[in-house]
Amino acid sequence: QVQLVESGGGLVQAGGSLRLSCVVSGLSFSRYDLGWFRQAPGKEREFVVAIYWGGGNTDYLDSVKGRFTISRDNAKNTVYLQMNNLKPEDTAVYYCAAGPWYTTTGRHYSSSYDYWGQGTQVTVSS
């Protein structure tokens, strides 16, 4: 049984930082691309960032470049999202997702991922 469990969300003031974690079990973690998406109230789920199975390549939403950093620890089956200089517009439920390395659909698309976590709330106050 595949499980993705996010943690680390919370309430933070604008300009603050949070570190999200997503522990993955039940699959060959090192052979999966991993992504973070977010969904704000009344909006569609939005791609934030992806890290590819080799670990060297990443892809970011333009609005988070320079503020967010994705990383992975294959020994711990965990993907992290370090979020700095948070803004009120970053407020959303954040989801991690996993898709096998051989998927050809771009990682910006939620349909390219096979497995999802339950989400963790991030709220940034102004």
C-alpha positions as CSV (number, residue, x, y, z in Angstrom):
1,Q,0.0,0.0,0.0
2,V,1.4,3.3,-1.1
3,Q,1.2,6.2,1.4
4,L,2.4,9.8,1.2
5,V,2.1,11.7,4.5
6,E,2.8,15.4,4.5
7,S,3.6,17.5,7.6
8,G,5.0,20.9,8.5
9,G,2.2,23.1,7.5
10,G,0.9,25.9,9.8
11,L,0.3,29.6,10.3
12,V,3.1,32.0,9.6
13,Q,3.4,35.7,9.1
14,A,4.4,37.2,5.7
15,G,8.1,36.9,5.3
16,G,8.4,33.9,7.5
17,S,9.5,30.3,6.6
18,L,8.1,26.8,6.8
19,R,9.5,23.4,5.9
20,L,7.1,20.8,4.6
21,S,8.0,17.1,4.6
22,C,6.4,14.2,2.8
23,V,7.3,10.7,3.8
24,V,6.6,8.1,1.2
25,S,6.2,4.4,1.7
26,G,5.1,1.4,-0.4
27,L,7.0,2.2,-3.6
28,S,10.6,2.4,-5.0
29,F,11.1,5.9,-3.9
30,S,14.4,6.5,-5.8
31,R,12.7,5.7,-9.1
32,Y,9.9,8.2,-8.7
33,D,9.6,11.9,-9.6
34,L,8.1,13.9,-6.8
35,G,6.1,17.0,-6.9
36,W,4.4,19.6,-4.7
37,F,1.1,21.1,-5.7
38,R,-1.2,23.5,-3.9
39,Q,-4.8,24.4,-3.9
40,A,-6.2,27.7,-2.5
41,P,-9.9,28.0,-1.6
42,G,-12.0,28.4,-4.8
43,K,-9.1,27.8,-7.1
44,E,-7.8,24.8,-9.1
45,R,-4.9,22.7,-7.9
46,E,-1.6,24.4,-9.0
47,F,1.8,22.9,-9.7
48,V,4.5,24.3,-7.4
49,V,7.7,22.3,-8.0
50,A,9.0,19.0,-9.1
51,I,12.2,17.0,-8.4
52,Y,13.1,14.2,-10.8
53,W,14.1,10.8,-9.8
54,G,17.9,11.3,-10.3
55,G,17.6,14.2,-7.9
56,G,19.6,16.6,-10.0
57,N,16.8,18.3,-12.0
58,T,14.1,20.5,-10.6
59,D,11.3,22.6,-12.0
60,Y,9.6,25.5,-10.2
61,L,6.6,27.7,-10.7
62,D,7.9,31.1,-11.6
63,S,6.3,32.8,-8.6
64,V,8.1,30.6,-6.1
65,K,11.6,30.7,-7.7
66,G,14.2,32.0,-5.4
67,R,11.9,31.5,-2.4
68,F,11.1,27.8,-2.4
69,T,13.6,24.9,-2.5
70,I,12.7,21.2,-3.1
71,S,15.0,18.4,-2.0
72,R,14.8,14.7,-1.5
73,D,16.5,12.2,0.8
74,N,16.3,8.8,-0.8
75,A,17.6,7.1,2.3
76,K,14.7,8.4,4.3
77,N,12.1,8.2,1.5
78,T,11.3,11.8,2.1
79,V,10.8,14.9,0.0
80,Y,11.1,18.4,1.5
81,L,9.8,21.8,0.5
82,Q,11.6,24.7,2.2
83,M,9.5,27.8,1.8
84,N,11.1,31.2,2.6
85,N,9.8,34.7,2.4
86,L,6.3,33.5,2.4
87,K,3.5,35.7,1.0
88,P,-0.2,35.7,1.7
89,E,-0.8,34.4,-1.8
90,D,1.1,31.3,-0.9
91,T,-1.8,30.3,1.4
92,A,-3.2,26.9,0.3
93,V,-3.3,23.3,1.1
94,Y,-0.1,21.8,-0.1
95,Y,0.0,18.3,-1.5
96,C,2.9,16.0,-2.4
97,A,2.7,13.6,-5.3
98,A,4.7,10.8,-6.8
99,G,5.0,9.6,-10.4
100,P,7.2,6.9,-11.9
101,W,10.3,8.1,-13.7
102,Y,9.2,6.7,-17.1
103,T,6.0,8.9,-17.3
104,T,6.2,11.1,-20.4
105,T,3.5,13.5,-19.4
106,G,5.0,16.7,-18.1
107,R,5.3,17.0,-14.3
108,H,3.4,20.3,-14.3
109,Y,0.2,18.2,-14.8
110,S,-1.4,16.6,-11.9
111,S,-2.4,13.7,-14.2
112,S,1.2,12.7,-14.5
113,Y,1.3,11.6,-10.9
114,D,0.0,8.3,-9.6
115,Y,0.0,8.9,-5.9
116,W,-1.0,11.8,-3.6
117,G,-0.8,12.7,0.0
118,Q,-3.7,14.1,2.0
119,G,-2.4,17.6,2.1
120,T,-1.1,20.1,4.7
121,Q,-2.5,23.6,5.3
122,V,-0.2,26.6,4.9
123,T,-1.6,29.9,6.0
124,V,0.4,33.1,5.6
125,S,-1.0,36.2,7.3
126,S,-0.3,39.7,6.2
